Amino acid sequence: MSARLLIVGPQGSGKGTQGVRVGEAWGIPVVSTGDVFRANVAEGTELGLQVKSIIDAGSLVPDELTSAVVRDRLAQADAAEGFLLDGYPRNVAQVMHLDEFLEGRDEQLDAVIALVVPREESLSRLTARAAEQGRADDTEEAIATRLEIYERETAPILDVYRTRGIVDEIDGVGALDDITARIFAALEARGLRPAQ
């Protein structure tokens, strides 16, 4: 059965890991904005060249271009029966872009998985990850800034989706397998069954 999903959560919430698990179980591609940007840049596509020049200048990719890159990815054959979006839409303007694109295909999102993780937990996970991976850019200050941007820009998209009754808030604290089980249970409660 097809599923059109979105996973949302602050940095350090584990959404990348959980997204891959959901994608595999439901047999749908995980469309991560970062991965799609990197693929376009690596392939030297027209969109990729635009993205690269913006990122090289140290700027954020504007909503219109981000939406164009994601639309291009969702138009590929493997996403025809469903997908899991990670990192897009990032703000309310992008929600409108996604709505427009999906309405044009007579589709809509089936569920939004919102991983709920206390700020302190996100901070400690990200600080630990930075130390493990030797990521000098992951200072506590940089991490706090990213969490603030998430709270200011991305968290409000959940209010839009809540009015549509498609948000499943999942406790993102605990063992990985327990969190995965919570997500699967919430999706199955909506009648969305895994492919396997």
N, C-alpha and C positions, 0 to 999 in steps of 0.2 A: 504494500500500500504506500502511496506517495505521502510525503510529509514536507511541508514548507515551514522551516523553523528558524528561529533567531535565538542565539544565546547571548546574554548580557551579564556583565559583572565587572566589578572594579579590577584593576591590574592586581595580580596575585590571587584572584578568586579561583583559579584553576580552570577557567573556561576553555582554554586551548586544549587541555587534556580531556576534559569532559566532552567537548565538541567532537573530537576525533572518535571517542567511544560511541557517541550517539550516531554520528555519520556512518560508522562501520555497521552498527546494529541495524540501522534503518536502510542501509544500502544507498545512501545519498552523499553527494560530494559536500565537503566542508569548504565554504567559500569565505576565506579569511582575507580581509582587505589587504593586510600586509603582504600575504603570499601572492595575491593577485597583482599588486603593485610590482613586487620583485620579479614575477614571471614576465610581466609586460616590459619591464626595464631590461631584463636579461635577453628577451627576444627582440628588443629594439623596435617594438611596435610604435606607431604614431602616438598612441596614448602613453606608452612607456616613456618615450622621449620627453613628452610634456611633464609627466610625473617626475622624471629624473631631474629636469632643470629646476623644478620647484623645490624638490628635496635638497638638491645641491646648494640652493640659495638659502637653505635653512628655514624654509617656510612650510606651513601646513598645506596639504593638497586641498584646493577649494571644493566645496560640496558638489558643484556641477561636474567637475572632472572625476571626483571619487565615484559619483553616481554613474557616470558614463562607463567607467572601468568595470564597476560591478554589473551593470546591465549587460555589457559585452560578455562577461563571464557567465551570467545566468542564461544567456541566449544559447550557450553551447549545449550540445545534445545530452550530455550526462546529467544536466540539471533540469531536463524537461519534466522528469517525474518527481522532482523534489530537490531540496538543498537545505543546508544548515548555514546560516549567515553568522559570522563571528567578526565583530568590529565594524559592522555596518548594519543599519544606520547608526551613526554616532551622535546625531542631534535631530531636533524636530524637523529641520529643513530636509534632511535626508530621508526622514520617514515619509514626507510628502512625495519625494522623488520615487521612492520604492513603491508607495501606494499606486502612483500613476502608472509605473511600469507593470506592476502585477495586474492592475485593472485592465490594462491593454491586452493582457493574456487571459483575462477572465479568471484570475487566481487571487488568492489572498493568503496571508500567513495563517498557519493552523495553530501555532503556539509560540509563546515567547518564554524561554527558560531564563529566569532571573536568579542568578546565584547570589545569595545574601551572605556577605562576609563582613564582620565588624572591621572598622578601619584599622584597629590595632593589629588584627590578624593579617590583613593585607600588608601592612607595613612590615611586620616581622617576617612574613614569607618572602617579600621582595628583597629585604635586607639580607636574609639568609641566601637567597638565590644569587644576589649580586656578589656576595663573598665567595660562594661556590664557583661561580663562573668568572670571577675576577673582572666584573663589569664596573669599571671606574665611573661610568656615567650614572650608575644607580646609587647616587648618594641619597641620604635620607631626605634631603631638601628636594632633589629631583623627583623622588618617589612621591613625596607629599604633594608636589605641584601636579603630578599626573593624576593623583587621586582627587585633587580639588577640581581639575578639569572634568573628570568623570562625573563627579557629584553635580557640577554646575551645568554641563552640557548633555551628558548621556543619560543620567538618572531620569530627567524629565520625559524621555521618550517612553518610559514605563507607564507614566500617567496616561499618555495617548493610548497605549495598548490595553491598559486596565479598563478604559471605558468600553473597549471592544470585548472584554471578558476573555482575553487569550493569554494572560500572564500567569505563569506558575512560579511562585516564589519557592526556591529550593534552598534549604539550609546548606551553605557551602562549607561548613566546618565539620571535620571528622575524617574518617578513612576514605580514601579515593573510591573504593568499591561501594561503600555505604552511600556516598553522594551520587554515584552513578545509579544505584538502585532507586534512590529517591526520584531522580530525573525520569528514569524508565517508568516508574509507577505513575508519575504525574501525567506523562504522555499517554500511557495505556488507559488511564482514567478518561482521557479525551477520545478514546477509540483509535488512537494512533498506535498500531502494532508494529513491532520490529519486523524486518524482512526475514531474519533467520528464525 
